[in-house]
């Protein structure tokens, strides 16, 4: 990240004229900065002081604790603002009663209750601009000096509490609205998963007992169904790789290149990046998979996500690709993998972000009915799931829309574009009307 990009974000408060009585300050004027430090992994465990790492900035339970020597200067207290210093510069609050320790990639801001609350609301505004401007940068880093220099519009102390109270109330209402939508989406997803599992195990619309073979994750199956390993039903199972970032000739070609973030339980026709024939020659792990290849994410936050190709494409090393299904409609095996996902994830290995691998995928035993039965199951599931999918997609769009409205509200209020002293229709009520229009 260059200083010029950061200067663009620093000046956001200058892009709007501030209300009378407001002033432009700096982060370092409102709070003291607490830097992190590297800690010896020998002392990591389940006891001791919570160790705040970059993935913990947005809240939740802290998985890692540190039970070794530390310095008081690197401790954070309830209400302090947390900033991730690498990658996406996320902003959060330390909401635990016990103190925490910062690792070297996290910065904390300590000040008065109103000052830290104000910074927690405001800082995502300029830092989101930095994130957007540096989207394609390989490594993004924010220094303590840059964070301290961020300019902040500051209302008079006599108004600051009323502005914060307004934001607290409105964002709490929006958050409650989003929580309701998330619960609806989760129930729909559970219904979707239940129907798929019933379909690929022969239970959809069936009330009688099943006495056929069984697998570790399906239970008994109908008579006549087989349970081969996944490696036996696909002609080829493979993966890919990522060309070196400085190999300019490897990118911007005409071959789609799939990464795990593009697996969204549906077909793939376009990708964010493309590779060239030169990349195929230089990197032996790269190959082009045909249409109707099934894809599953093996690593990271997207582990277990599925998709399939509607155009020939290559994949990166975190995607497992399965091509050449010859026993029926490939969509049947897509539904099988969807139903088997909880079982695969239960056998994943790793810490905060568990991984699965090709060996685990290849060894998975799958229910395999006759070809005609597979076609029938696919048709039944496509018909049965259409309404559930439509409602789930609507809930997802509504959640995204509500989050955008939340961010827009905060941005307008903290830059003085909304007079909180005037009477406003609650944003949550407006959201309900606007979400109804989405359908």
Protein Blocks (a to p, Z undefined) as FASTA:
>chain_A
ZZklmmmmmmmmmmpccdehiacddfklmpccdddddddfklgcjedjddddfklmngpj
dfbdcdddddfklcccehiacddfehjadddddfbfbdcdddfkbccddddfklmmmmmm
mmmmmmmmmmmmmmmpmbacddfklmmmpccddddfklmmmmmmmmmmmmmmmmmmmmmm
mmmmmmmmmmmmmmmmmmmnopgopabdcfbdcdfknopadehiacddfklmpfbdcddd
dddfklmklgoiabdcddfklpgoiacfbdfbdcdfklmmmmmkbccddehiacddfehj
lgoiacddfbdcdddfkbccdehiakbcfklmmmmmmmmmmmmmmmpgcjklccddfklm
mmpccddddfklmmmmmmmmmmmmmmmmmmmmmmmmmmmmmmmmmmmmmmmmmnopacfk
bccddfklmmmmmmmmmZZ
